[in-house]
Amino acid sequence: MSALSAADRELVLRKLRLPPVLSGPITCGDLDDQVLSHVTQKPPRAWAVAFSITSLAALAGFAFIGYTFYVGIGAWGNNIPVAWAFGIINFVFWIGIGHAGTLISAILLLFRARWRNAIARFAEAMTIFAVMVAGLFPLIHVGRPWLAFWLMPYPNQRGLWPNFRSPLMWDVFAVSTYFSVSLLYWYLGLVPDFASLRDRTRGRVRRFLYSVLSFGWRGAATHWHHFERAYLVIAGLATGLVLSVHSVVSFDFAVSLVPGWHMTIFPPYFVCGAIFAGFAMVVLAMVVVRTTMHLEHLITEYHLDVMNRILLTCSCLMAYAYLLEGFTAWYSMNPYIHHTFLQYIVGAYGWAGRLTIACNILIPQLLWLRFFRRNTAGMLLVSVAVTIGMWFERFVIIVSSLHQDFLPSSWHLYKPTVVDFGILTGSFGLFFTLVLLFARVLPVIATTEMKIVLPGSQPGGESHER
Amino acid sequence: MNGKGSVLGIFANARLLVEAIPDIRGKATGRLEAYTPFPIHGIDRALGLRKSPVGGMVFLMGVVGALSGLLFELWANGVDYPILTAGKPYLSWEAFVPIMFEMTVLFACFTSGLGMLLLLNRLPLFRNPVLRSPAMALFTKDKFGLEVQLDERGPDAETVAALLRQSGAEAVERIEEAGPRAAASPEFLASVAGGIVLVCALAGLLTYWATKLFPVSVPMVHMLSQPRLDPERSDPFFRDGFGMRPPVAATVLRGSVPYLIASEEEAAVVQNPLPRTEAVLGRGRQLFTDHCAVCHGLLGNGIGTLTPAYGAKPANLVAQKIIDLRDGQIHYVVRMGKNAMPSYAADLDDDQRWAAVHYVRALQRALNAKDEDIAR
């Protein structure tokens, strides 16, 4: 350093300094007024319109689910050999969407990325809703959902226990653990915000409700002392958990002997895909939320830029995973695997494979350009493409691999029915209904965590980097 | 004149608060507590807080979670209900790792979250006097508070208040000690009790409805109502209208031996072909427990679990009358039925019946044991 002139030194330091995570001066009080006031205000017209559309879609989805319960799984296009189709595609898709929330709230917390604070709450909520939607699918797919509790190990008069060596059983544990831990983590973060809401609302009922929900939180230093520690510990544990959940989901496939599924690349490939799809959904939602709720100064272009960089990274990793899948297929010297892999690109469902590659690999390359990382329309284009691409990736993995197995006599083309599409639409409806409700009744930005990164909030003058 | 309670100073920013703490700590003897809208760097050191025990708690419960997951899986799939998977030993543990991991994380996370909230921070608590102060609304928004507990040895309230103002507090508030917990009114208790009764009644009705109606409502009975042939029922599927088919003429069922004994008396001459070994008796015991004991009782004394329900009087198998029967005759009754007892020809094959007969003999001897029967 001593070799540098003072001016050079200044330049280096300026380059090294992180860009601000907020635009414009803002105080703790302003922040509360802007974020928490949404909870008590009457919602704008656009919200009501969006809510009626999504809840209608959700209701339609439930009607289709009811129809499935009534007539059985025969209402779907599933049949041998494609016994797993939309039900499992949607399950893997939604579980994947859920992964971004934990990545943002836990892994980025451990990496001390300050920009995560503004979007963590929203992403965590998306995780919870996505896992709820995902959890529906295995339940309805079992055909007799009123017996789904048999999946749980409980002492019964038949003297039976579930098979704990089965990947499907691992899935039950992984997904339910993931859901409960995400809910706990999200709720813990909400506790201080509930306290803020309690102290700024006037209505008796609301005040009582927030008071109970906040557990009587009073922001004592001794409490924060334990709170920060516990929060950090859960973040560390959730990091392992989030990596394990989609790995376990991939075991459902990889532990079987189906060509195209039986591959060691599956766990990291699935985890990366999950984060990819989840980030696309977060970007999609954030772009809409920041404009409709006027939060541009809290969720800045810088936030979106960073998220888009992660999206681009994941896209490149996915490209690597696809290439490696091809390499593994070729290197296996196994005619069945060769055949299955070719089916992905040139078979009856080859269009789905090519669409996957276009949406997941080619279109996200636009994000190398700064313009697309910061432009609303550009971001919408990429994130919608990735959402579509990731859904079709699971379609390719499941349907293309299954429709032509070892016995040519059992080959059969799969065709989804109206009910399949109805339930898929319903799942999007349910997810966005929950997201819209969340944006109405709970603070969409963790005000407590934002206050930490406000300039001058810490005694040292510099903002506190967690 | 030192009162109880505490004095609360309100500070405009975190720097003023943290700088005030060492000064106050030196002069006031009571416990200090700070109130802040968000966690503040270095305040734990200023207040002299010890390291949070969350880490140790989490580690301990994580180990408990891992062990309970692994041991439960080993017991359930290896001991209590052994499942053979891919020819691996029953107690192979490798495939149990994913669930063990999930259990570890589950236990550890909930210990961390709930342990912190409920155990370490003693929440929920709504009676704290500071929580009731109007200043609380400032501390959850953008102001910072420092609470000094008053005690007998330390300075009085006015001195502490002056001290806080000197250190930069923009306002000072006196906090009275929380009064004793008010007793719940009889109306409140009555409404809580009424609520509990109502919820229980609703839950009971719901359970009743669910168990009565749910299993016989439409989608649940689809398996029963599918097209199939039932025994002893007519069916238009066959031209003659019978659901059951007669055996093909002039054939013998595989494994069956024609039984030519016509009456119980005739059966007396038939000998039990099985040897009286431990294995045969064990098999007989299993068959007796599964098929006979519901009526004849586990001891064969004619008192079984189903006896009162049907009002029938099953034979007391250890009575002299049955002891006097020959093996062949007992075997005949099991095969053909007698009085209210149905035939077990469809349930037990010949060897199984003979094994059960041996076990009945063992029961008879055990329940009428003589001195010579006792091993010396």
Interface residues (C-beta under 8 A of the other chain):
Chain A: T27 C28 G29 D32 F69 Y70 V71 G72 R144 W146 P153 G159 L160 W161 P162 N163 F164 R165 S166 P167 M169 W170 F173 A174 T177 S180 V181 L184 Y185 Y187 L188 V191 P192 A195 S196 R198 D199 R200 S211 V212 F215 G216 W217 R218 G219 A220 A221 T222 H223 W224 H225 H226 F227 E228 R229 A230 V233 I234 L237 A238 G240 L241 S244 V248 F251 T448 E449 K451 I452 G456 S457 Q458 P459 G460 G461 H464
Chain B: N13 A14 R15 L17 V18 E19 E33 A34 Y35 T36 P37 F38 P39 I40 H41 G42 I43 D44 L47 L49 S52 V54 G55 V58 F72 E73 A76 N77 D80 Y81 I83 T85 K88 A95 F96 P98 I99 F101 E102 M103 V105 L106 A108 C109 F110 S112 G113 L114 G115 M116 L117 L120 N121 L123 P124 L125 F126 N128 V130 L131 M136 A137 F139 T140 K141 D142 F214 V218 P219 M220 H222
